[in-house]
Amino acid sequence: MRKIIKYLDKTVLIISIVLFVVGLIMVFSSSNVTAYMRHAVSPYNYFFKQGIFLLVGVVFSIIMINFNTRFYGFMSKLLFLVVGASLAILLVIGSAQNQAISWFDFGPFSFQPSEFIKVITIIWLADYYEKNKKKLDSYWVSLFPIGLCIIISALIFIQPDLGTTIIYSIIVATIFMAEPISKDIKLKTIISIVGIAVIAGFLLISSGKQLILNRQLERLNFTRPCDRLLTTGNQVCNGYIAINNGGLFGKGLGNSTQKYLYLPEPYTDFIFTIIVEELGAIVGVVIILLYFVLLFRILVIGKRSYTNRGSIICYGTAIYIFLHIVVNLLGIFGLMPMTGVPLPFMSYGGSFTICLIAALTAVQRVSVETRIADSRKV
């Protein structure tokens, strides 16, 4: 274990710890009022739950880091099948929350398969293409996993969860384009998928069926949110107010006014607005800079990896984190529709927190294997 700790990427480790600690503190600060006044539970309710999620993630990480990336690949096959099947089962027996059937409800905790399938898919694709790297001139070998991922995307879309569908699809597309697959296969695949999507959309529209639900259409009306303060613009407009209240240096930790039920669930996807309101725009910028440093280090680890598997795990994790950051921040700033996507390290949520820790652990394992290989060359 000491040898593993020695070869961990310290930059990724330290930034991850700092961001998770800040996130935990802000989950408490942003959730205590809502917990007590709206849900009639302890003000520490979400703080304790998030702490448990982090503890579970850390324990899982300590176990996971001791296994190599080949073992990750082996396990990813089984998990892809199990979690993929659970997405189908979810549509039959799952419980609706926020008008989407995305969670299995287990009393005090919920399980969201669509979050886990993102990280599982990254590792599975990395392993699949590593093992079949000499057969990537074959259409069947190259496109088989993409076909399965399209099925997964469809299951997520049906829930309906448009935000997760978009992120999952972009992750898969990015990995597909990053793999050493022939340009001919890539080009024909892209043209085929776009063509099928256009034709399917046209046929559905012609049949009179609604592709996007009314609640999703409402989110497309995201410009000038304060003109609709009492309806669809409520969250974004109150987010603006929170950011304006914070200024450069903030009102002080715990002193947010917008968390007093103006923002419905300020500890989830709108937590960044509370961070800026309480700690100021300067702290908000620092957090964003830490994100960029983290992503840069993950890409460096991927570039230095001796295996295609390791590189794709890192690149997939980087795009996974990057997309969540971009979609969340663009949404709260009113630059795109809100999709309920959590902000990495900051937002409350068990499934996403555990998955994020697992993805970062996989990156660290790539770093460990690369540095061990380097040490043997010396």
N, C-alpha and C positions, 0 to 999 in steps of 0.2 A: 504493500500500500504506500510506503514511503517513496518508492521509486515512481509510482503513478503520480503522487502529489508533486514530486520534483519536476515532472514533465508536463504538468498542466500549464495552459497559457494563463499567466498571472493577470494580464490585462483584462481578458474576458472574465476571469473569475472575480476580480475586484470590482469591475464595473457592474457585473451582474448582482453581486451582493449589495452594493450601494443602491442600485435601482430598486431591488426587491425591498430593502429596508425603508427607503423613501416611500415606496408604494404601500407598504403595510401601515406606516404612520398615516398616510393620506387616506387610506381606506377607513381608518378609525375616525379621522377628523371629518371626512365627508359623509360618513354613514350614521354617526351617532344620533343626530337629530331625527333623521328618517326612521331609524330603527325604533326609537322611543315613541315618536309622535304618530307615525303612520302605521307601523307594524306592531306596536305595543310590546316590544321585546327589549331586552337590555341594550343600552347604548353601545356596549362592547360586543354585541352579537356578531356583526360582520367582521370585526377585528379578530375575534377569537377563531371564527371559521376560516378566515384567510390565513391566520397563523397555522391552523391545522393543515390547510392545503399546502403551505410552504414546507411544513415539517414532513408531510408525506412525500412531497417532491424531493426533499433533501435525502431522506432515507432511501427512496427509490434511486436517486442519483448515485449515492455511495455504493449501492449494489450494482447498478448498471455500469459504472466506470470500470469495474473489474473484468468485464467481458469485452472481447474484441469486436471489431465492426463486422467480421464474418458472422459472428453469433447474432448480431443485430439483424443482419440480412436474413438469417435462418428464421428468427422469431417474427420478422416482419411479414413473412408469407402467411404464417398462421394468423397473426393479428389482423392482417388485411382481410382475410376471409371472415374472421369472427366479427370484426367491427363493421365490415361491409354488409354482412348479413343482418347485424343489429340495426343498421339504417333502414333496411326493408321491414324488419319486425316493428321498428319504432312507428312506422306509418299506420300500423294496425292497433298496437296496444299503448303507444306513447301518450303522454299527457300534454295538452296544449298550454303553452306559456307565451304570453304576448302574441297570441294568434298564430303561433308556429308550433308544430309538433317536432321539437328538436331535442327534447330531454326525456330520459327515463327518470321518474320521480321515486326516490328512495327515502321518503320522509324528510329529515333535516337536510339531506344532500341530494343533488341531481347529477346525472351523468349525461354528457352531451357527446354522442359518438362522432358527430361531424368535426369536432375539434381534434379528437384523437386520430381520425383518419388522415388529417393533413400531415402530421409528423410521420405516421406509419407509412404513408405513400412515398414520402421523400426517401426514407431508408429503403423501402422495398424497390423503388425504381433504381436507386443507386446500386443496390446489390444485383438486381436483374440484369442491368446493362453491363455491369462489371463481368458477370459470369458469361454473358453472351456477346462480348465485345468483338469476337472474331466472326460473328454471324450477322452483323448489323447491315449487311447488304441485302438481307432477306426482308421482304415486306412483312411477312408473318411474324418473324422474331422482333422486328422493330416496332410493330404496331399493336401486337397482342396486349401489352400492358396499358397502352393508351385507350384501347377499347374498353377495358375494365374500368379505367378511371372515368371514362365518359358515363358509364353506368352509375358510378358513385356520384358524379356531378348531378345526374338526373334525379337520383334519390334525394340529394340535399335540396335541389331546386323545388321538388314537390312538397317539401315540408310546410311552407315554403321559406327558404332562407337564401335570399338573393345575394347578400353580402358574402356569406361563406362560399356559395357556389362560385362567385367571381374569383375570390382569392384562391380557392382550390384549383380552379381551372387554369389560372395564371401560373401557379406553382408547377403544375404538370406540364404546361406548355413550355415554361422556361427550362425545365429539366430536359424535356424532349429536344429542344433546340440546342442545349449545351452538350448533348451526347454526340459522339463521333458517328452519327448516322449519315448516310449519303445525302447530299443536297437534293438529289432527285426525289428521294423518298420524302424528305421534309417538305419540299415544295408541293408535291402532289397531295400530301396529307393535309396541308394547310388549305389548299384550294378546295379539296373535297369536303372538309369540315365546314368551311365557310359556306360553300354551296348548299350543303345539306341543311345547315342552320337557316339560311335564307328561304329555301324552299319550304321547310317545315313551318317556319314562322308565317309565310304567306298562306299556306294551307290552313293553319289554325285560325288566322285572322279572317280568311274567307269563309270559314265554317261558323264564324260568329263567336268562337270561344275566346275567353279572356286569358291572355298570356300572363299578365301581371295583375295581382289582386289590387283592390281599391286602396288598401292601406300602403301598398308599395307605390302605386301611382301618386298618392299624396306626397310621398317623400321626394318625388321628382320636382315638386314645386318648392324648391329650397331657397330660391332667391328672395331677398327682402323679407326675412322671416318675422321681423317685428311688426310687419303689416298684418300678420296672422298670429299675434301673441296669444290669443285665447284659443287657438285651434292648432293647426299643423306646425306653426312656427314657434310654439311655446318653448321647447327645449333649446333650440339654437339661439333664440333671442335672449333667453335668460343666461345662456352661456356667454353671449356677448357682454351682458351686464356684469357678469362675474369677472370677466377678463378686464373690463373697463374699471371696475372697482379696485382691482389689484394694483394697477399701475406698474411701476418699475419694481417696487420693493414689497408690495403686498400689504394686507391689513393685519398680518400676524397669524401664526398657526392657530387654528380653531375659531378664527374670527369671521369666517365667511357668512354672508347674509343669504346668498342664493341657495345654500343647502337647507334653508328653513322652508322646505317643501315647494320652493319655486321651481327647482329642478327635481323631477320625479324620483330618479335614482342616480344621484350625483356621484356615487361610488363605483359606477360601472363605466359606460363608454364616455361619460362627460366629466370624468374625474380630473382631466387636465385643466378644465376651466376653474375648478376649485383650487387646484395647485397654484395657478396663476393668481387667483383672487387672494389667497392666504399668504403665499410666499413671494409673489411678484413675477413680472415678466422675465427678469434676469434669471431667476431659478428655472423658469420654463425653458429659456434658451439653453441653459446649462444642461438640462435633461436631454434636449434634442441633440446637443453636441455629443453627449455621452452615447446616445444612440448611434451616431455616425461613427464614433471611434470603435464601438463594439462591432458594428457591421464591417468596418474596415478590417479589424483583426480577424473576424471569421473568414472573410474572403482571403486574407493572407494565409491562414491555416489551410484553407482549401487549395490554394495555389501550390503550397509546399508539399501537399500530400503525394505519396508515391503511387497511390492507387486511384483509379477513376471513381471507385466507390467512396473513398474519403473525400475527394474533391466535390462530388455531387451532394454528399451529405451536408457539407459546409455551404455550398452555393444554394442548395434548397432551403437550408435553415435561414440563410441571410435574406432570401427573397420572402420567406415566410414572415420573418420579423418586420422587414421593410414594408411589406404590403399592409400589415396591421397598423403600423405607425402612420403611414400615408393615408389610408382610408379613414382611420379614426380622426386624425387632425384635420383633413380636408372637410370631413363631415361636420365637426364642431365649429369650424370657421365658416361654414356655409358655402364652401366651394364645390361641394358635391352632396348628393342626398345622404342622409344618415342611414346606416345599415346595421347598427347595433354591434359593430366590430369593436372588441376591447382593445385598450391601449396596453402594449406589452409592459410587464413589470408593475404597472400602476393599477389597472382596473381589477375590481373584485371578481373572482370566479375560479372555481376549483378546477374544472376541466382544462381551461386555457392555461392556468398557472402550472399545473402538473405537466402538461404537454410542452410548455415553454422550457421548463427545467429539463425535461427529457431531451429536447432538441439541443439545448446547450451542452448537455452531458455527452451527447453523441459527437458534437464538435470537439469537445475536450478529449474524447477518446481518440479522435483522428489526430489531434495534436500529440497525444502521448505516443501513439504508434509511429508517427513521423519522427519524433525526437529519439525514440528508441532505435529506429533504423539508422538515424544519423550517427548516434553514439557508437553503433557497431561498425560503422565505416571508419571511424577514427583509429 
